[in-house]
Amino acid sequence: MPRHILVLGATGPSGIAFCRYALEEGHTLTVYVRTPTKIPSDIESHSSVSVIVGPLDDAEALRKAAGCGAKTVVSFLGPLVTIPPKFSGTPITDGYKLLYPMLVDAGFTRGLFLSTPSADDPSDKRGFYWRTAIFGIRTLGGSAYAEITGLHSFISSQPTAQLKWTLFRVPFLGSGEPKEVHAGYLGDAEEGGRLERKGMARWVLVEMEKEEWVGKAPVLTNKKL
């Protein structure tokens, strides 16, 4: 069923893939971006796409985004992990704290937000690989660890009776052709360490409708053959 979707992080590779698939399925998109010149021309010029420009700390622009008429929000915002780190602070977490109450007030009913395995879940069973990877991010990634755990903690504390949220946690992302996605928790037999962005985008569109992971935080990985 076609929806009107507010998309955050629409200018990154994952967001671009999602927008293209969503438009193919007949959805209407409002994209909230800081740099509109980064939107591919085929998306920007599409008749079903509206663009709102603003940073994550602009309350008026965020209020305009929340009032765009959409009832579903999908976010691919995530910290850029570099060693040494290039950024500081937690702008995404802070932006969500501004935007989320606006979404609730505007009657949004569904939200899917990107996270990573750096954020804990009670169902996880972390092995050596993930303990080592997360230790590296926590110790060398600057504020990236605080950002992802902060946004994850904030979203997961919100009642699903107001907005049915899903936090989809992603590992190392690839830009290859889409593969079937496994959704589970760290320690699952199917768990891997890689996920193709296009596969993730397709999974988000399916989960948006199926609502199998409302109030949960699955780890997405390429399904093992």
PyMOL commands that set and color helices and strands:
alter all, ss='L'
color gray80, all
select helices_A, chain A and resi 13-24+36-38+41-44+59-66+91-105+128-140+144-156+197-210
alter helices_A, ss='H'
color red, helices_A
select strands_A, chain A and resi 4-8+28-33+49-53+72-75+110-115+164-169+172-174+181-184+194-196+219-222
alter strands_A, ss='S'
color yellow, strands_A
deselect
rebuild
show_as cartoon
